[in-house]
Amino acid sequence: MSLTLHYHPLASFCWKPLIALYENGTPFASVIVDLGDQQSRAAFLEIAPSGKMPALRDDARDRTVLESTIVIEYLAMHYPGPVELVPADIDLAIAVRQADRFYDLYVQEPMQKIVGDRLRPEGRTDPFGVEQARDQLRNSYAIIEQEVASRSWAVGDAFTMADCAASPALFYANKVEPFGDKYPAVKRYHDRLLQRPAFIRVIEEAQPYFKLFPYNDG
Ligand SMILES: N[C@@H](CCC(=O)N[C@@H](CS)C(=O)NCC(=O)O)C(=O)O
C-alpha cells in the first residue's frame, strides 16, 4: 500500500485527513503515534521533525507530507475520489482554503488552548488565556452561525476540505464551550457533519481513547 498516515485516533488535527481518506475510500495504512512512548516518538520525529501530527508518507511517490491541510491538498491532487475536497473552480477553492484556515486558527486553536490548560501542572495554568480562547470561540460561533444558516456545508452545497476541518474543530469545541441554544445553525451544521459515515467512523475509532480527553468529565 502506497499511503501511510501517521496519526493518533484522538488528535483533532489528525481527524481532518482521516475524514478526507474515508470520504473518498482511499486505501491507506496507518501508524498510531504515541508521543509518550520513546520508541514511537523517535520514529515519528524521523518523519516529522516538528513532532506534530498528522504526517502522510507516500512510498509510491517518495514523498512525506506534513500539516493536515497540506495532506488533504495532496490527497485531492494525487489521489482524487468522488468527493472533490478542493474544488477545481479557483474561486471556490480559495473560499474552501479560507474556511479551512478559519476552522484551524479560530476554532481548533482556541479549543486546544482550553484543553491544553487542563493538562498544565498545578499553579502553571493560564485562566486569562483560557477566557480569551472562550471569547474567540464564541466569536467564531457567531460568524459560523451567519455563514451556515443558508447552506448545507462550510462552503456552498458540496462537502469539501473545509468540512474536514470543521468536523473535529466543532466536535471538540462543543465539548469545551458548548453551543447551547444560542447558535442553532451551528448546531444543525454540526449535526449534519455527525451524520457523515466518514465522521461516524472516525469517532467510533476514537472511542477507546476518549477516556484520555481532559474534558471527558463534561
Ligand atoms: N498545524 C498542524 C497542527 C498539528 C497539531 O497541533 N497536532 C497535534 C495533535 S492534534 C500534535 O501533534 N500535538 C503534539 C504536540 O504538540 O506535542 C496541522 O494542521 O497539522
The ligand as an ORCA input file, in Angstrom:
! r2SCAN-3c Opt
* xyz 0 1
  N      -0.910     22.891     12.065
  C      -0.761     21.487     12.344
  C      -1.162     21.241     13.799
  C      -0.853     19.826     14.208
  C      -1.035     19.601     15.701
  O      -1.050     20.520     16.529
  N      -1.173     18.316     16.049
  C      -1.295     17.923     17.421
  C      -2.317     16.805     17.554
  S      -3.944     17.388     17.237
  C       0.039     17.376     17.891
  O       0.767     16.762     17.137
  N       0.350     17.575     19.168
  C       1.523     17.016     19.740
  C       2.353     18.012     20.458
  O       2.108     19.221     20.330
  O       3.292     17.591     21.153
  C      -1.613     20.663     11.362
  O      -2.609     21.174     10.858
  O      -1.251     19.510     11.075
*
